[in-house]
Every structure is written in C-alpha cells, then in structure tokens.
C-alpha cells in the first residue's frame, strides 16, 4: 500500500468524519439556541380567525417564524 492509498483509505475518512463532527457541534451550540413560549389568546375572535403568524424577535432580529393556517372546508 502506497502512502497515497494509505492516506486516501485510512486518514481521509477520519478527517472527513472529524470535520462533520465539528460542523455539527458548531451548529448545535447551546449559546446560540433560543427557547420561547408563545401564547396566542384570540378571545371572541377565535371563531373568525383563519390563520396567524408569530415572529420571535431577539435584538431587533427575527430569529424564528411560526405560521398556522386553518384547513379549508
């Protein structure tokens, strides 16, 4: 087995998996996640509402959007 084959078959896959792990760790950092509870009270208008959109805003940036529409019929 040549050095090139050794690198291609043994080392390169390990480096690839390591980099995928680093990317996954970076994407899932707890400091970057935001948890929120959104409560929507429609009151008397509940029977007339066909849908709504809620946005989660942190530091004037929209970080998440939730949209719900009623099924026709």
FENRARA-V768699 format. One record per residue. RES is the residue in three letters. SS is DSSP state (h for helix, s for strand, l for the rest). PSI is psi in degrees with one decimal (NA if undefined). BURIAL is # if it has 9 or more other C-alpha atoms within 8 Angstrom, else .. Layout:
((RES	SS	PSI	BURIAL) (RES	SS	PSI	BURIAL))
This chain:
((UNK	l	125.7	.) (UNK	l	168.4	.) (UNK	h	-39.7	.) (UNK	h	-47.1	.) (UNK	h	-40.2	.) (UNK	h	-45.1	#) (UNK	h	-46.8	#) (UNK	h	-37.9	#) (UNK	h	-26.5	.) (UNK	h	-50.1	.) (UNK	h	-45.7	#) (UNK	h	-45.1	#) (UNK	h	-36.6	#) (UNK	h	-41.7	.) (UNK	h	-40.7	.) (UNK	h	-48.5	.) (UNK	h	-37.5	.) (UNK	h	-42.9	.) (UNK	h	-37.9	.) (UNK	h	-40.7	.) (UNK	h	-41.7	.) (UNK	h	-42.5	.) (UNK	h	-43.5	.) (UNK	h	-41.8	.) (UNK	h	-43.4	.) (UNK	h	-37.8	.) (UNK	h	-22.1	.) (UNK	l	21.4	.) (UNK	l	132.3	.) (UNK	h	-28.8	.) (UNK	h	-22.7	.) (UNK	h	-9.5	.) (UNK	l	146.0	.) (UNK	l	132.2	.) (UNK	l	137.7	.) (UNK	l	149.4	.) (UNK	l	124.9	.) (UNK	l	120.8	.) (UNK	l	129.1	.) (UNK	l	115.9	.) (UNK	l	108.8	.) (UNK	l	-12.5	.) (UNK	h	-134.6	.) (UNK	h	-20.3	.) (UNK	h	-1.7	.) (UNK	h	-39.0	.) (UNK	h	-21.7	.) (UNK	l	-17.1	.) (UNK	l	130.1	.) (UNK	l	-10.2	.) (UNK	s	167.2	.) (UNK	s	162.3	.) (UNK	s	134.4	.) (UNK	s	137.6	.) (UNK	s	136.7	#) (UNK	s	118.5	#) (UNK	s	126.3	#) (UNK	s	122.2	.) (UNK	l	45.4	.) (UNK	l	15.2	.) (UNK	s	131.8	.) (UNK	s	115.5	#) (UNK	s	-14.6	.) (UNK	s	149.0	.) (UNK	s	136.0	#) (UNK	s	128.5	.) (UNK	s	136.5	.) (UNK	s	131.1	.) (UNK	s	145.9	.) (UNK	l	148.1	.) (UNK	l	133.9	.) (UNK	l	142.4	.) (UNK	l	NA	.))
